[in-house]
Amino acid sequence: MWTKSHSIVTKEVTKEQMWKLISDVNNWHTWDHGIEFAKMEGEFKKGNKILLRPKGGPNVNIEILETNKNKRFYDVSKMPLAKIYDDHIYEDTEDGLKITGIISVTGILGFLWVKLVAKKLADSLPTDIQKQINVASSL
């Protein structure tokens, strides 16, 4: 398994603000300029599906594996002979809210999907988390 993570501790935003932002899937495109759209019908909960289209890329089907309101959102994208997992964790600490993003890849073609997709996702975690903080702080 290949895994990369990044954490930021901040006092600029609360876990409730972050959750409001991340759980509003149909509006991800308004703050994540790397995607054309993200669509979800129904509730933001385990088992539900998200259809996402990265700019210039094909549609990606995402399955929500776990939601723990204001604490964690965990999902998987199934690729040919591999899976890409994306974990979002929100933890209160003495120094502020600790926000962690973790990208993991499993499967026999995992090395290929790391090269094609996951490494770019992982490399953008610091920027993406900060962008989420900036947008969520106004919610």
ABEGO torsion letter per residue (X at the ends): XBBBBBBBBBAABBAAAAAAAAABAAAAAAABAABABBBBBEBBBBGBBBBBBBBGBBBBBBBBABBBBGABBBBBBBBBGBBBBBBBBBBBBAAEBBBBBBBBBBEAAAAAAAAAAAAAAAAAAAAAAAAAAAAAAAX
